[in-house]
Amino acid sequence: MDTKRRGALAVTLLWLLGVALAARGGSSHGLVAPHVDRAALPYEWRGVAFESVVIGAEAFALFWLLLRMTRWSPLVRTFAAGALFVALATFCILTTVTDMPGWYYVNTLWTMLVLLILAVRLVLELIALAIGRGRARRRA
């Protein structure tokens, strides 16, 4: 399997993880009055669908930046994706309030997970770059 297919598979699995988290969060209704039977409350289909679409758009942006922008170096692509997801994480954190249904928090969690993965990728690319430069110096 080539690099683009593995990358597309990884982004798709990340998106599916986000959708699964949103689906799980749909059963949590946030802080409701203590006398309300939580089991009687309806499942949050609209919120879960909305959050799944948002996560899908973010996954597409991640895919496009990391795998389709081939004229940029992998390091630049990782920095661009990291900058986008830092902005998204900042927006998610600044708009979070404590009295929301469970699906509302999924985007923040998913964005933080993607940032962690991008940080690991960035470290690996910097190590590969340092090894490549070291080899080039030894040859010269």
ZISUL-V977380 format. One record per residue. N is the residue number from 1. RES is the residue in three letters. SS is DSSP state (H for helix, E for strand, - for the rest). PHI is phi in whole degrees, 0 to 359 (NA if undefined). NEAR is the number of other ideal C-beta (glycine too) atoms within 10 Angstrom. Layout:
BEGIN
{{N;RES;SS;PHI;NEAR} {N;RES;SS;PHI;NEAR}}
END
This chain:
BEGIN
{{1;MET;-;NA;8} {2;ASP;-;281;7} {3;THR;H;297;9} {4;LYS;H;295;13} {5;ARG;H;292;10} {6;ARG;H;297;11} {7;GLY;H;296;16} {8;ALA;H;297;16} {9;LEU;H;295;11} {10;ALA;H;296;15} {11;VAL;H;294;20} {12;THR;H;296;12} {13;LEU;H;295;11} {14;LEU;H;298;19} {15;TRP;H;297;20} {16;LEU;H;297;13} {17;LEU;H;298;17} {18;GLY;H;298;24} {19;VAL;H;294;20} {20;ALA;H;296;12} {21;LEU;H;295;22} {22;ALA;H;295;27} {23;ALA;H;296;18} {24;ARG;H;292;13} {25;GLY;H;291;22} {26;GLY;-;295;22} {27;SER;-;273;15} {28;SER;-;263;15} {29;HIS;-;259;16} {30;GLY;-;77;15} {31;LEU;-;278;9} {32;VAL;-;245;12} {33;ALA;-;302;5} {34;PRO;-;298;6} {35;HIS;-;276;5} {36;VAL;-;277;10} {37;ASP;-;282;7} {38;ARG;H;298;10} {39;ALA;H;293;6} {40;ALA;H;278;6} {41;LEU;-;286;13} {42;PRO;-;288;7} {43;TYR;-;290;11} {44;GLU;-;276;22} {45;TRP;H;298;11} {46;ARG;H;296;10} {47;GLY;H;296;18} {48;VAL;H;295;22} {49;ALA;H;296;15} {50;PHE;H;299;15} {51;GLU;H;294;26} {52;SER;H;294;21} {53;VAL;H;293;12} {54;VAL;H;298;17} {55;ILE;H;295;23} {56;GLY;H;297;13} {57;ALA;H;295;11} {58;GLU;H;293;21} {59;ALA;H;295;21} {60;PHE;H;296;13} {61;ALA;H;298;16} {62;LEU;H;297;21} {63;PHE;H;300;19} {64;TRP;H;296;14} {65;LEU;H;292;21} {66;LEU;H;277;21} {67;LEU;H;243;17} {68;ARG;H;259;13} {69;MET;-;273;14} {70;THR;-;286;9} {71;ARG;-;284;7} {72;TRP;-;266;13} {73;SER;-;288;12} {74;PRO;H;302;17} {75;LEU;H;294;14} {76;VAL;H;294;13} {77;ARG;H;297;20} {78;THR;H;293;21} {79;PHE;H;298;16} {80;ALA;H;296;16} {81;ALA;H;295;23} {82;GLY;H;297;17} {83;ALA;H;297;12} {84;LEU;H;298;17} {85;PHE;H;284;25} {86;VAL;H;294;13} {87;ALA;H;297;11} {88;LEU;H;296;20} {89;ALA;H;296;17} {90;THR;H;299;11} {91;PHE;H;299;13} {92;CYS;H;299;20} {93;ILE;H;292;11} {94;LEU;H;290;7} {95;THR;-;260;11} {96;THR;-;280;12} {97;VAL;-;236;7} {98;THR;-;272;7} {99;ASP;-;250;8} {100;MET;-;238;16} {101;PRO;-;294;20} {102;GLY;H;299;19} {103;TRP;H;295;26} {104;TYR;H;295;21} {105;TYR;H;274;19} {106;VAL;H;296;27} {107;ASN;H;298;24} {108;THR;H;297;16} {109;LEU;H;298;15} {110;TRP;H;295;26} {111;THR;H;296;23} {112;MET;H;295;15} {113;LEU;H;297;15} {114;VAL;H;297;24} {115;LEU;H;298;16} {116;LEU;H;297;11} {117;ILE;H;296;15} {118;LEU;H;294;21} {119;ALA;H;295;13} {120;VAL;H;297;10} {121;ARG;H;298;17} {122;LEU;H;297;16} {123;VAL;H;298;11} {124;LEU;H;296;12} {125;GLU;H;291;17} {126;LEU;H;294;12} {127;ILE;H;295;10} {128;ALA;H;297;12} {129;LEU;H;295;13} {130;ALA;H;295;10} {131;ILE;H;295;10} {132;GLY;H;297;10} {133;ARG;H;292;10} {134;GLY;H;296;10} {135;ARG;H;295;10} {136;ALA;H;295;9} {137;ARG;H;292;8} {138;ARG;H;293;7} {139;ARG;H;287;6} {140;ALA;-;282;5}}
END
